[in-house]
């Protein structure tokens, strides 16, 4: 479990130290990103020699952060203060785009006594 700007995010089916008082439903945040032409050429050259492709790692980290931010905004729109069963999913869209989905269950929690 982590907190992001005082918002609770848990990959478990509960939030340790809190009790769920209301379920708000499915929540998600989605982004689709692509590298520019220069990044794709650089990555293509890197594929010839092997190893990590730093520009793609950075893009995926930014994509995950953006998807998580959108998920939290969606949760807040639903009136939730936490998300449980949090997950990321990722897939390619076409040849040069990557989709990142953050999803879970929006809930209202209270500190456990």
Secondary structure, DSSP 8 states (H G I E B T S, - for coil): -EEETTEEE-SSSS-TTEEEEEEEEEEEEEEEEE--HHHHHHHHHHHHH-S--HHHHHHHHHHHHHHHHHHHHHHHHHT-SEEEEEEEEEEEETTTEEEEEEEEEEEEEEE--
